[in-house]
């Protein structure tokens, strides 16, 4: 044992596998003590201090022949305790009562100084002394009164008449019936008291007879006033294993949790939710008896939605419940029976017009030759297990470019932050990567966490945000560096990995890369060049230059390169769920404004953050995997990169909170798509922006001033306004109320489609994917042209060789030429014409037609005209099954109905074939079916009619069913006075598509 002459304790570690005690070397101990001192002086944040201590200890273990990884945890815990101890100024505060542990340590230090030697107090001896002292003082305290005293971590709490309110589970009947005002006050008082020492109160709760079974981690959340995780509650209810989780506090608000993988029971159904909610209510009313009626009322409120909403949409109700509980977590004065506080979430989560994407409704398989409606699969008749909207309120092919009255006009991105999950920190497994930790400790100058963002100001503006756990996680990422949801597979993937960058093809590319690398280094986002070789734990991914408009380039790091790529460490499902505002949100806001202000002249404005992703710092344990290598020089990339799988998710988390501040704190109307913020303003409403010395739209100036306040960089050339103005690639005209392709973009796409669609030619799979992606993008404002992609998708299905050549068959050529023809004549989407409407109640101006097919014929019927039509099946159908007959009957009915409607009229088609509903709501079908769809689109475009296809049950489709079976007399009995006429299906729909 080494002697410690300064009287400070030295870290002692006992390795159970050896008889002798092992100790960290004096140099490592002194480094860790110095870090603790710097933290206490306020020179280092706690996260950085912990990371440095971990690195020092791991480096000491790596350089020792006697220390092992078993020594790391006790040593690390020792310094965690030192960090949590008060500094000298606190310890000499006469108003502060020292704890048992502190008094024991003080006496230990005095004894060492008196003896003049560095005798170490072993952990067992110190605990023994503290235990004896605690017992003796408890006995001494009993002499002075009968009050109960609880001792934990040196804190004494007497349950007096004044403090019994913090232990309501001991006298539940006394607290069960309180006034609303008193229950609100007591709730806030308890949360404030319990949150000071959650573990103590959790111990008191769980030690009380009659305490309900509830996961320990969830007890902690309840005592802090936070929302319980119902999936963990349900998992704990069914679990038969001992809870393996252990936690180590890092200070107020932070904790390291060590846990093993356990199975999770997902809350997917009403039954799951009801069981978990009952367990949650039982636990919360145990510690807060006055909440029982409040919580039971809340459960009845949520349960009513499960009763009224189709079970396929129950996942949205579960998310709605989570949003409500998170709101109460963020605003603890709210009661769960304050239903009006949750009305906004009813719209956003449960309404089809809300911000939450329309959930999965049904899984359908196109019909087979068996002839059963809505169950089998016809050849190429559609996709299996696909989503559709049987109500017809918003056909899938419309891609949400459809609006209704009273639609949400707030930014969906801003609202998303109120229920978003917190961002992750590095998992515990990352701290087992000894080589990486040692490299970080040995070369600290290479790794730095910095951002231009004023984090303290950013955090202060979010004080009243309802989702504080998400806010804290984003602020922690700005201070400590973000972790990209990665599992680095330490022990499976190589410790160090190097993939060289490709040689630049041109001199301009090489010059750009050189200049960009030096620029990044000059602003601190790249480290200095540290030489030709990688250090242990480092990964180097290739970089290259990507051309931009105007002959410029963008530096991109290829995190997907190689077998052990960085992106392969990040699961796609972990970064899913991001809500991005789009032109549909802007369109909804414009519609609502125009309804109230029909004569105002408007303009669109757009503000853009410069170097977007690069302002987000990454955690040093991820920085070490972002080595940039070029021309034999290596540097650490310390920032978020273009090319990382989680890069957008990280930047979006930050900017979504910025837009929340803009909307709810600075009170402007704005939307955001990644780094582009946009909105509209009345012409003439301008304010002077000093930085650019020019007048800009007032809301735009407010946003730019907010960015300046937060330290978010921006450039004058990227802040634009006008009418029309491109937003996310589409021209938006707020005066014509139209969203369309830019004329130049449309001409270029038409030319590209015609050049591609040539008979007897071959194109690579990459070319096919490019043309499909470009046309697919245009479908946002030309949704009826969806059939033009059917053959392309069929041709490329299952192909993986991007350089492999594919022949253009007749279907591909004809469909792409058909799409080019109609695209050239398209005029975009008009916001007041693209409106949502439903079958119940059906608008009075909608013409209804019921369709059906059987094995012997087809029939359709107009109820308002009491007019029916019937036809034989075609002698030589393209596809010989009932599904094709059902679809052909619908096409025939639409072909006839458009002639009976005025321009811009509306048509509702009813069928009892679910497959047909999917086909016409998606405009997606295989060969044969796609010709039906293309013919339908041509008719709809020619007559400018809006149509929906709805599903009805067979007993509601009796007249059309009789007509299809040639039972005209039965049809007349079902609809007295019915006139029945013959019809012929349109030949064009069954033949070749028009060119």
N, C-alpha and C positions, 0 to 999 in steps of 0.2 A: 504494500500500500504506500503510495507516494505521500509525502508530507505536504500539507497545505499551510503555509506560513501566514497567510493573510486572514485566516479565520473563517473563510467562506467554505461552505460544504462542497464536497466533490461528488460527482455523480457516481454512484455505485450500482453495478448491475449484477444480479445473480443469475447464472445460467444453470437451469435445472439439470442439464445433461452433464455438468462437471461438478466436482466436489469443491474446487477452488473458485473463489469469486473473481470475476473479471472486471476491469475498470477501463473507462475511456482514458485516452492519454490526456495529459495536462493541457496540451495545446488546444485540443478540441473543446475541453471544458471551459477554458478561458475564452475561446471564441464565442461559445454559447452564452456565457455570462455577459460578455460585452454586448451581444445582440439583445439580451434581456434588458440591460441598462439603457440601450438606445431606444428600445420600445417604451420603457418607463419615462424617458425624457421627451417622448413624443416625436423622436426623429425617424422612427420606422412604424408603419402600420402593422397591425397584428398579423395579417395574412403573410406579409413579406417576412416578418420575424420567424414565424413558424416554418415557412419554406426554407429559410436560411439554416435554422436549427436542424431541420431534417437532413438537409444536404451535408452539414458539417458532421453529424453523427454517422450518416451512411458512408461518408468519405473516410471517417476514422475506422469504421468496421472494415471497409474495403482494404485499408492499408495495414490492418492488424492481423497477426497470425493467431491470435487467441480469441478475439471477439467474433461473435456470430450474429446472424439476424435476430436470434432470440434476445439479444441484448438491446435491440433498438427500442422496443416498446417501453420497457421500464425507464430507460434513459430519456426518451421523448416525453413520457408522462411527468418525469421530474421537472423538466424545464417548463412544461405546460403549467404545473403548479406554481412555479416561480413567477410566470407571467400573470397568473391570476392573483398573486399576493399583492397587497398594497405597497406603494413605494414608501420611502422613509418619511416623507411629509405627512402621509396618511397615518403611518404608525405612531407618530408623535402627536396626533390630534387628540387633545384631552377629551373631546366629546365622543370619541369613538371607542367603544369597548373592544378590547382585543379578544380574539377567539382563543379557544383552548389550544388549537394547533399553533397559532402564532406565539402564545405564551410559552409553549413547550419549546419552540424553535429559538425564542429569545434566551431561555435558560440554557439551551444547548450551546448557543454562541458564547454566553457568559462563561460557561464551564470551560469551553475551549480556550478562551482568553486567559482565564485564571490559571489553567494548567500550563499554558504556553506551548501546547502541542496541538497538532491537527487531528485530534481524535475524531473519528467519524461516528455519527450516530446511525446505527443500522435501523433499517425500516421497522423491524419487529420491536426493537427497544423503544423507539419513539412512539409507535402506536400503543405499546403497553403503558407508557407514561401518560399519554393522553387519555387512555381508557380509564386508568386509575383516577386521574384528576377529575374526569367527568363524573365518575361514580361518587367520589367524595363530595364534590360540589353539589351534586343532586341531593345527596343525603343531608348536607348542610342546609340546602334550600328548603327541605321538608320541615326543618325545625321552625321555620318562620311563617308557615302558612300551609293551607291545604290545596292551593292552586296546583293544577297539573303543569308539569314542565317537560317540553320536548326538546331534545338536543340533537342537532345534526350539523355537521361541518362547523362546530363551534358556536352555533347560534342557539340561543335559548328563547323559547316561546312559551309564555304562560297562557293557558286558556282561561282568561278572566271573563267577567261578564261583558266587558267591552270587546273582547276578541273572539267570543264564541260565534259571532256572526261570520267569521272566516272558516268555521267548521260546521256549516249548516247540516251536514249529513249526520251529525251527532244528535240533533234535535229536529228531525224533518217536519214533524207536525207543527212546530212553532213557526216555520217559514213557508208552509204550503200555501197559505192564503194571505198574500200581501197586495196592497194597492199597486196600480200600474206605476205610479211615480216612485214608490218605495222599492219595488222590484227592479226598476231601472237603475236607481241609485245603488242598490246593493250589488247588482250585477257588475257595475263598473268598479266598485270598491273591491269586490272579490277578485276580479281579473287583475287589478293593479297589485294586490297583495300576493296572489298566487304566482304571478309571473316572476316575482323576485326570487323564488326558490321552488321551482316546479317539482323537483324531485322530492323535496321534503313533503309537500302537500300531497303528491301522488302516493307517497308511502303511507301517509295518514289515511287517505281514502281507501287504498287497497287493504289496509290492516283493519278496517272497520267491518264488523260482522254484518252480513247481508249485502256486501258490496257486489254489484253485478260483474259478471265475467266480461272483460273488455281489454283489448290489447294495450300494453303499457304505453307504447308510442302514441296511441290515440288518447289515452288519459291525459298525457302531457299536452296534446293539442287542445283538449277541452278546457284544461286549467288555464291555458294561455288565451282562451277566447277565440281560438282558431277553428276552422272548419275541419271536421273529421273526414278521413278518407274512407268512404263507405266500402270500397273494395278491400281495404285492409281490415276493416271491421268484419266483413263477411268472411274473409280468409281466416281471421282469428277465431271466428265462431266455429268453423269446420276443422280447424287445425288440430292435429293430434300430437304435434311436436312441441318441445320446449322452445320458447322464444329465444333465438340465438343472438339477439342484438345486444351489443354493448356500446355505450356512448362515453365519450370523453369531452367535457366542456372546454371550449376555447375562449370563454368569456361571454359577455352578454350578447345573445343573438347568434352565437356560433357554436357548433358542436361537430366533432368528428364521430361518425357512427361506423362501428365494425359489425357487419352482419353477413350471414350466409344466405344463399339463394333459397327462397321458399316458394312453394306454389301459390298462385294468386287466383282467387275466385272472382271473376269479373262480374260486375253488376250489369247485366244485360236485359233482364226482364223485370216486369212489375213485381213478381214474386221475390226476386233477388233484392230489389230496392226496398220492398216492404219489410223483409226480414232485417236487412242492415239498418234501416231507419228506426225500426222498433228497438234494436239494440242500442243505437245512438241516443234515442229518446230516454231509454231506461237509464243509461249512464249519465246523461246530462241532468236529468231530473233527480238523480241520486245526489249529485253535488249541488244542485240548484233546485230544490223542491218546488219553488214558486213558478217554475217554468213549465210545469206539466200540462196545464190547460193550453198554454201558448203553443207548445210543441205538438200536442195532439191536434189542435186546430190547423197548424201548418201542414201536418201530414194529410188531413182531410182535404185541404186546398190542393196539394200536389196530386193526391190520388184521384181527384175529380178529372184531371187531364188524362190520366190513364184510362178512365172509363170512356171518355168522349173521343179519344184519338185512336186511330187504327194502330194495332199492335206493332206493325212494321215501323212506326214512327216513335215508338216508346223510347228509343235511345235519345231522341231530342228532348223528351221530358226529363230524362235522367240528367242530361247536360243542363237543362233549365233549373233543376233542383240544385245542382252544383253551383250555378251562377248565383242563385239566391243565397245559398249558405256562405259563399265567398263575399257577397255584399255585406252580410251581417258581420262577417269577420272583419271587414275593413271599416265598418261603422257600428261599433259595438253597442251604441245606444239604441240601435234598431231592435224591435221585437220581431219574432218570426211570424206573428200574426198581423204585421203591418203590410197587408197585401198590396196597398197602393205603391209601395216602394219597389215592388217586383213587376209592375205592369210593363215597364219597358222591355224586360226580359221575355215577357209573354210574346211580344211582337218579334223580337230579335231571334228567339229560339224556337217558337212554336208556329208562327205564321209563315206561310209560304212566301210572303212578301218581305220577310225579315232578312237579317244579314246572314243567318246560318244557312248553308247550302242545303238544298232539298235532299232529304235523306233517301235511303234505299227503300223503294216501295214494294216491289214484287220481283221475284226471280222467275223469268219466263223462258221456256224452251219452245222454239217455233214448232208448229204442228207437224206430225209425221203422216205417213200414208194411212195410218189407222183411222183418220177422219175425225178424231176428237178435237173439239175446238179448244184452243188455248192450252194444249197439253203436249202434243207431239212435236216433231220437227220436220218441216218441209225442206227440201233440198235448197240450201242457200237462203232459207227464208229469214234469217236473222241471227242475232247473237244469243248464245245461251247465257242464262243467269245475268241478264242485263237489267239495268234500272230504267224505269219509265214513269211517266206521270199519268195515271189513268184518269185523273180529273180533267185533263186538258187545259188546266189553268196556265201552264207554262210548258209547251212542248219542248222536248230536249233539244231539237234542232235549233231552237231559238237562242240557246246558250245564255239564258237569263236576260237577253236584250228585249225585255218586255216589262211593262210597268203597270202598276195598279194604283188606285186612289189610296192615299194615306200611307204610302211606302216610307220606310225609314230613310231619312235624308242626312243622318249623321254618318261620319266616317266609320265604316265597319272595322277598320284597323284600330282606331282609337277605342272602340267598344270591346274589341278582342282583348285588349290589355287588362280589362277588368276581370277576366276569368282565365287568363293565360297561366300556364304552369311555370314555376320558377325555373330559371336557367341553371344548369348543373355546374358543380365544381369538379375538379379532378377526382376520380374515384380512388379509394384507398390502394387499389392494386397498382396505381401509378407510382406510389411511394416505395414499391418493392423493386423498382427499376434502379438498382444501385449504380450501374455505370452512368446513367443519365444524371442522377442526383450528384454524383461525384464530379461530373463534368461541369455542371452548373455551379457547384461550390468552388471548383478550382478556377473557373473563368467567369466570374460574376459580371465582368464588364461587357461580355457578349450578350447578356440577357437583361433586358430592361422593359418595364411596363410603363408606358407613357401614352397620353392622349391629349389633344388640344381641348377636350371638353372640360368645362368647369364642373367637376363632379358634385361639389358641395352645393352649388347653385341649382344644378339639375335636380338634386335630391330634395332640396328645400321647396322647389316648385311642385313637387309631387307629394307633399305632406298629406294632402287630402285625397290622394288616389285610393280607391277602395280595395285594391289588390296590392297591399304592401309587401307581401312575400315576393311577388314578381318584381316590384320596384327595387327591393333590396338586392335581389339576385343580379339585376342589370348593373346596379351601382357597384356591387362586388366585382363584377366582370371588368368594369372600367378601372377599378383600383388594383385588382390582383391579376387581371388578364382573363379572357374568356376561355372556357373549355368547350370544344366543339362536339359534345355528346359522343366522344370517341372511346372505343375499347381497343387499346393498342396491342392487345394479344401478347403482352410481355411473357416471354417464355416459349411462345409459339412462333411469332414473327422474329426475324433477326434483330439483334440488339442494335446493330448499325447497318445502314443500307444506303447505297449510292447508285443513282441512275443519272448518267450524263445527259446534258442538254444537247439538243440537235444543233448542228452547225447552221448559222443563219444563211439563208439562200441568197440574200442580196446585201450589198454594202449599206444601204439605208437601214435595213433591219439590224445589222451589227452595230452601226453607229447609234441607233436608237437604244438598243439594249445597254450599251456602254454608258450613255448619258443618263438613262433612267436609273441604272444601278447606283451611279454616283449621286444622283439626286436623292434617291431613297436613303442613302447613307448620310447625306448632308443634313436631312431633316430628322434623322434619328430612328427611322423605321428599319433600316438595315444596320447591322453591327459593322465594325471594322473588318477588314480582310484578316482572317486568322490563319491563312496558309493553305497549302495544297491538300492536306489530309484531314479527314473527318476525325473528330474525337469520339470516344465511346458514347453510345446512346443516340448519335445523330443520324438523321435521314436527310438525303438530298434528292429533291424532285426536280425534273427538268423544267426549264422556262423557255418561252418563245414569244415572239411578237405577233400580235393579231392586227391586221389592217382595220382602220376605222374610216369613216367618211372624211373626205378632204385630204386623203393621202397620209393621214397620221396613223400611229400605231398605239396599241395597248399591250403592256407587259402582262402575260398570263402565266401562272404557275400551274403545271399539269399535275394535280394531286391524284389523278386517276391512272397514272403511268405505272406499269409493272405489276408483278404478282403481289407485292406487298405495299400497294399504294396507300396513301393516307386516307383517301376517300373510302377504301375498303374497310377501314376501321370504324366508319360511321354508318349506322343502320338508317336506311331511308325513313323507316317509320318513326324513328326518334326525332326527326326534324320536320315531320309532316304537321299539318294543321295550321299553317300560317294563313292569316286573312289579309289579302291585299285589296286595297280600293282599286276600282277600275272605272271605265267610262260608263258602265251601267249605273254605278253609284252617282256619278256626276249627272247623268241623265235624269235620275230620279229627283235629285235636288233641283235641277232646272225645271222639271215639270211642276214641282210644287211651287217654285217661285213664280213661274209664268201663270199659274192658276190665280195667284193673288195680284200679280203685276203684269198684266198682259201687254202693256204698251211700252215697257221700258226697253231701251237699247242696252244690250249687254256685250261684254267681252269676256274672253277666257284668259287667265294668267297661269303661269307655270314657273315654279322656283326649283332650282336644282342644287344639291349639295355637291361640292367638288371633291373628287378622290374618295367618294363615299366609304366603301368598305375599309379603306386603309386607316381610318381614324379609330378603329376598334382594336385595342391591344389584345394579344393572345397570351395565355399563361406560359411561363417559362418552360413547363413540361411539354408544351406543344411547340413553342418556339424552337426547341432543340431538334424538332423534326421538320423544320422549315428552312433548311439550309439552301441557299442559292449559290449555285456553282456556275461560273462563266469565265472562260479563258484562264483556267487554272487557279482562280481566286474563289475563296469561299467566304460567305457572310451569312449571318443569322437574320432571317426575316422575322421581325418582332410583331408584325401586325397581321390583321385579317387580310386574306388574299382573294383575288379573283381566280376562281378555279377550285376552291374548297367546297365540299358538299354542304357544310353548315355555314358557309360565309354569309349567304343572304339571310339565313335565320338569325344569326347574331346581330347583323346590322339592322334588320327589321325590328328586333326586340327593342333596340335603342330608339330608332326613329318613330316607332309606334307610340312610345311614351312622349316623344317630342310633339307629335301631332295631337296627343291627348292634352298636353299643356296648352297648345295653341287653341284648341276648341273649348276646353272647359275652364281654363284659367285666363287666357287672353281673349276668349270669346269671339273667335272668328270662324267662318265657315271654310273648311279646307279638307282635302283628301290627300292620300299619299300612296304612291306605288313605288316601293323600294326607296330610291333617293329623289324621286320627282314628287313634289307637292303641287297641287293644282286646285283651281276653283274658278268661279266666275264673279264678276262685279258689274255694277252699273256704270255705263260710260260716263265719265266726268268725275267719278268718285276717286280722286287721286290724292296722294300725299307725297311730300318731298322727302326723299331718302338721302341724307347728307353724304353717306359714304360713296354713293354713285353720282351724287350731285344731279339728280334727275327726279321727275315725278313718276310714280308707279301707283298701281291700284292700292288703295288703303290697306286692305287685308294682307296683301302681299308685303307691304312695308312692315306691318305688325309682325308677320312671320320672320322676315329678315332681321328685324330688331331682336326677336327672340333668339334666333340663331347666333347673332352677335353676342348676346348676353350669355349664351351657353358655350361660346367658343367654337361653333360649328362653321368651318370655312365654306365660302361660296365665291363664285366669280360673276362679274357683271354680265358677261356675254351669255350666260346660261339662264338669266332671269328675263323672261319674255312675256308679252301679253299682246292680244289682238283678237280679231274675228275674221274668218275662222282661225283656229289654232290647233296644231297637232297635239294630241294627248295619248300617250302610249301607242303611237303609230297610227291613230285615226284622227281625221279632221272633225272637230266639233264646232258647229255653228249654233250659238245660243239664240240667234235671232230667227233663223230658219227652223230651229229646233231639229237639227239633223246631225247624225253621226255617219260618216262615210269614209271610204278610202280616199287618200290624197290622189288627185288626178294623175300625177306623175307615177305614183306607186301602182295605180290601177293599170295604166298603159304598159308599164314594165311587166306586170304580172301576166297580162293578156298576151303580150309578145312572147314571154317565156313559156307559157302553156302551149302556144301554137308551135314554137320551135321544138318543144319536147315531143309533142304528139305527132309523130311521123310513122307511117306504116313501114314495116320491114326494116326497123332499126332496133338497135340495142342500146341500153343505158345501164350504168352501174347502179347497184343498190343504193349507194350514196346519192346518186342523182334522183332516184325515185323518192327517197326520203326527203330530199330538199324540196322537190316540187310538191309533195304531199304536205309538208310543213307550211310552205308558203301559201298554198291554196286554203289549207285549214285555218290559217290566221285570217284570211280574207272572209271566211265564213262568219266571223263575228258580226259583220255588217251586211253580209249577203247570205243569210242562213239557209235560204231555200235551195242553194246550189250544192247542198250536202251530197246528193246522189252522184255528183261528178267525181267523188273520191272512192267510190265503192270498188271498182275494178283495180285501182292502184293498191288499195289495202289488201285485196285478195291476192294480187300478184306478189307482194312483198311479204306476206304472212309466213313466218317461220324461217325467213332468210336471215343470215347473220354475216355473210362475207360482204363487207361494204364495197369492195372493189370488184365483186363478181358481176358479170354482165347479164342482163335480163332482156328478153325479147318483149317488145310492145305488141300485145295482141290487139285484136279488133276492138274489144270492149274498152281497154285502156284508152286507145286513141279516140274512139267516139265519145266517151264520157268526158275526157279532158277538153276536147273541142267543143262539146256542148256547154261545159262550164265556162270556157273562154268566151263563147258567143254571148251568153247571158250576163257574164261579169262585165263585159264591155258596155252593156246597156243598163247596168244597175245604177241606182241612185241613192244607195245607202238606206238607213233606217230613220224614219221620222218619229220623233218621240211621242207625238200625240196620236199617231196611227197605230203604233205598236203597243197596244194596251192588253192587259190581262182580263179575261172574263171566264166565268165558270158555268157549269151546267145547272147549278142550283144556288141562287136563282138565275135562270137564263135571261139575258137581256131581251127585251121585247122585240128588237129588230132582227133577231137571229132566226134564220130559216133552219128548221129541223128536218132531218131525213133519217129514217131507220133502215138498216141494211141487213140482209141475211143470205146465206147460201146453203144448199143441201146437196145431196148426191144426185139430184135430178134437175136443179135449176137455181136461179138467183132472183131475188126480189128486193125492191126498196119502196118506201112509203113516206109521203109527206103528210103529217097529221093536220097541219094548218090548211092544206089544200084538199085533204081527204082523197088524195090521188096516189095510186099504186102502180108499179111497173114490175113486169116479170119477164124472164128470158131463160132459154135453154142454156146449158153449159156449152162452151165452145167445143167443136168437134176435135180440134187438135190443139189443146192448150199447151203453153210453153212448159208448164209444170202441172202434172196431173195429180193434184191432191186438194183437199177441202180448204186448206189455208190459202192457196192461190185463188180458189173460187171466191172466198170471202173478200180477199184484197181486190180482185177484179170487179166485184160487185160495188165496193166502195168507190173505186175509180169511176165506174160508170155513173154512180149517183152524183159524184162531184162534177163530172163532165156535163150532166144535165142541169144540176142545181145552179151553176154559175150563170146560166142563161136566164134564170128567174130572179137574179139579184141585181141591185144597182151597183155602180162602181163603189168600191170600198165597203161593200156589203159583208155580212158575216154568216158563216155556215157552220152548223153543228151536225156532225155525222155520228150516229149511234150504231154500235155493233156489239154482239155478245161474244166476239172473238178477241181474246186478250192479245193474241199474236198480231192481229191486225192493228190493235191500238198501239202496240210497240212499234210496228213497222212505220205507221204514219206520224207518230210522235217523235221518232228518231230520224226519219227519212234515210234509214240505213237498211239495205237488203241485198241479197245475193243476186246472181244472174237470173233474169226473168222477172223477179220482183223489182229490181232496180229500174227496168223499163216502165213498169207501172208508176213508180215514183217520179221518174223524169217526165212522163206524160202529165201527171197530176200537177207538177210544178209549172209546166208550160201553161196549163189552163189557168192556174191561180195567178200567174204573172200577167197573162193576157187580159184577164177580167178584173185584176186588182181586188181580189177577194181574200178575206182572212178566214181561216177554217180551223176547226178542232175535230178530233176524233175521240169520242167518249165510249166508255164501256158500260153496258147495261146487262142485267141478267136475262136469261132466256124467257122468263115469264113476263118481262116487260117489252119483249120484241115479238109479240105473237103475230101481228099482222104481216110483217115482213117474212116471218117464218112460214106462214101459210102461203104467201105468194111464191116463195122459193120452192115450195113443194107442189105447186099447181093446184092448191085448194082455195080457189077464188071464192067459193061459197062460204067457207069458214072464215075467210078474211072479211067478207061483207058482214057476217054476223058479228065479228069483233069490232067492226067500224061501219055502222049502218050508213048507206049512201055512198060507199066507196066506189070510185071509178078505177078500173084496172086496164092498163094499156101495155102493149109489148115494148121491149127495147132491145137494141143490139149493142154489145160492148164495143167501145171505140177500138177500131182496128190498129190505130197507131200505138195504143198502149200495149198491144200484144206483139207488135212487129218491131222493126229496127228503129232505133232512136233517131230523132232528127239530127242532121249534121249542121 
